[in-house]
Amino acid sequence: GGITMLQGLELLATDAQTKVVAIVSKPPAPDVQKRVIERAGAIGKPVVICFLGGDPAASAGNVHRASSLEETARQAVALAGARQPGGDEQSIEALATRVCASLAPSQRNLRGLYSGGTFCSEAQTIWRAAGLRVRSNAPLAEADRLADVEASQGHTAIDLGSDEFTVGRPHPMIDPSVRDDALRAALKNHDLSVILLDLVLGYGAHADPAEHLTKIVADRGQDAPVLVASVVGTEQDPQGRSAQVRKLEQAGFVVAPSNAQACELAVAIVQNAGR
């Protein structure tokens, strides 16, 4: 019933060091959502809410609504008066055009292989907004449930942290080999234009997930799908974000600054493939 979230809001409302509150959650029941939004509107501080995969809603008062993790973070940073991160990344369209050069006209689908459900849900949200129907083992709508997680069916997003993959073995953030078979199969799938992957760094996560990934993709064919990745972490994490990004790029991955931007790039690749 949202009890823990409501308790958290009460604590943050009285914390002098908290200037902005950000809430990220899967869509709760309508009555719970109503209670959370009402309480957020009464704490006297800006609150950014992202019910990931839920119906978008307009912002009102001190409650600001967002549809993705990146949008949530950017709104929270702006409301806190902090400097927005900059960058000189290539435009998504220009990058998509460049990486599509090696793709055949038949390579028109995408496949996301995610180590957890949050990024998998964000991907589906972004792709749905772009007009793509995406099937998943953790779908936003039951009608889009994937019948067989081992087989692509159009555009697919796989949550490798779900029970069918993790019963009796560690979570893929700890043991990235959970993704190995699915990745090898995707690399040989001639219907795919792009494969998306996430790497999550931090204490308790795998010591070098990028190194593990590069070994899996090292012998891929020249007609393999484009590899797009995002790395979630900082330089303070034991793995070091820049070191992980460098390994991936040296192995031919396109590394996006965030999962949201990786998903937007995937859409552009699908739209440009075969042109």
N, C-alpha and C positions, 0 to 999 in steps of 0.2 A: 503493500500500500504506500510505498514511497516514504516510509518512516525514517529510514536512515538518511535519505536525501534531505528531508525536512529538518532533521536534527542537524545535519551539516550546515544548512542555510542559517539556522539559529545561531550556531557557533560562529560562523563567518560574519554574520551581521554585527556581532559584538566585538569582533577582533579588530583592534585599532590599526593593525598593519595590513589588513585586507582592504584594498581599494576597489577591486573589481572581482566579481565571482563569475566563473564559467562552469556551465553544467553540460556534460556530454552523456547521453544515455540512449539506449534503444527506446522506441516509443512506448510509454507506459499506457495503462488503461486510461480511457478518457477522463474518468473521475479523478484518478491520481494525477494526470497531467494538469487538470484544472486546479487542483490544490497546490501543486508545485508552482505553477505560474502565478497564482494569487499570492502565495507566500513570498515568492521572489519579488513581486511588485511592491511588497510592503517592507522590505529590509532597509530601504534608504540608501542603497548602493547600486551601481550599474550591474546588471546580471545578463550574461550572454547564454542563451539556451540553444542547444542543438539536440533535438530528438532525432537521432540519425535514422533516416529512411522513412520518417513520418511525413505527414502532409505539411507543407510549408505554411507558416502563419506570419502575419504582419507583426512588426515590433510595435510596442505600446509603452509609453512612459519610460521607466528605467529598465524595462525588459526588452532585450534585443535578441531577435531570433536569427539563427544561422542554419544552413543546410549541410555544411561539411565541417570536418575537423579544422581545415585550414582557415575557412571563413570565421569559425569560432575564435581561433587563436588571433587572427588579424584584428577582429573587432575588439577583443579583450585588450590587446596591446594598445590599440588606438584610444580606447576609453581610459586606459591607465596613463595616457599621455606619454608613452614611451615611443622611441624611434622604431618605425617599421623596418624590418630587414630588407635590404636592397639586394641587387644582383645584376649581372650582365648576361644572364642566360639568353641563349638564342630564342627567338620567337618560336612558339610551338609549331606554327604552320611551316616555317622555314626548316625546322629540325625534322618534322615529319616528312617533308618532301625529300630531304637528303637521305634519310634512312630507308625510305621506301624504294629506292632505286633498284635494290636487289630482289624485290618481291615479284612473284608471278601474279597474273590476274586472278588466279584461283584462291590466293591467300587473302581472305577477306574477314576472317573471324579473329576474336581476341580471347585469351584465356588468362585469368588472374589466379595465381597460386599463392594464397595468403596464409601467413603463419597464425593469423588470428581473425576473429570475427569482426572486430571494429573496423579495420581497414577494408575488409571484404564488404561490409555494409556501406561504407563510404563510396567504394568503387561502384557498387550497384546504383547508389543514389545519383552519382554523377553521370553514369552511362544511361540511366533511365531518362534523366533530364535532357540528354543529347539525342534521345529518340531511339536508343538501342534496346532491344529486348534481351535481357541477360538472365540465364538460368543459373541456379546455384543450389548447393546442398544446404545453404542457410539463406533462403530467398527473402526478399522484402515482401513478396506476395506468394501465397501458397501455390498459385497457378504456375509460378515460375520455378517450382522445385525440380531439380535435376534428377532424372530417373536413375542414372548411373554415374557416380562420381568419377569413374575411370574413363569415361567416354565424353568427348566434347560434343555438344549439341548446339550449334550456333555459337553465340557469345556466352562464355561461362565464367563464373567467379567461384572459386573453391575455398572454403574455410578449412584449412588443414589442422586447425586446433579443435575441431568438433570431435564428438565421441567416436565416430567411425574410424578416425585416424589415431586417436590417442589412448584408447583403452589398452592398458598393459604396457604403455611406453611413454616416455617423456613428451612434453609439449614441444612443437617444432622450434620455438624460440630457444629451447635448451638443446634439442637434438634435431638439427636441420635435415638429417637423413630422412625424416618423415616425408619430405617433399621430393626426394630423389627420383622415385619411380614415376611420379606424375610429371616431373620436369623432363625426364628422358623421353617419355611418351609424347609430350607436347612438342619437343624439339623435332620429332619425326613426323608431326602432323602437317601435311601439306595444305590444309585448309586454313591454318593460322597465319595471321600477319604479325601478331605481336603476343608476347608472353610477359605478364607483369608479375613482379615479385617484391616482397617487402623484407627488409632486414631490420631487426629490432636489437639494439645494443643495450648494454647495462649489466649491472652485477647480477649474476645468476643466469644470464643468457650465454649462448655458446661463445667460446673464447675468440673465434675467428670465423664468423659465418660467411664472409666474402670469400675467403680461401676455399672453404668447402664448396661454395657455389661454382667458383671458377673451375674446379676440377671436374664437376659434373658436365659443364658445357664445353669443355676444352676440345672435344672431338666432334662437335656439331658440324653439319654440312653447310656449304655456302648458301644453300637455299633454305636454311633454318629461319624461323620467325625472328623478328627483331626482339631483342631482350631489353626490357625497360625495368628499372629498379628504383626504389626509394629506400633511403637509409634513415632510420629513426634513432637519433642519439646525439651526443655532443662530444666535444674533445675531451671532456672530463670522464667519459665512460671508459672502462678498461680497454675496450677494443679501439677507441679513437675513431671518430666519425670520418675524418679526412683520409685516414689510412685505409678504411674500408671502402670508401668511394673510389680511391685511387686504384685499388686492386680490381674492382669491378670494371672501371673504365678501361684499364689495361687489357681486360679480358673481352672487351667489345660490348659491354653493357652501356646503354644510355641511362645515366643516373639523373633522376629528376629531384628537385629540391624538396618535394613532398609527395605523399601518396596522391593527393588531389591533382597535382600537376602531372604526375605520371599517368593518371587516368585520363586527363584531358589530352595528353600526348597520344595515348592509345587510340582515342576517338579520331584524332587527326590522321593517324597512321591508317586506320581502317578506312577512312574516307578517301585517302590518297592512294591506297594500295591498288595496283593494277592500272593506274592512269598512265 
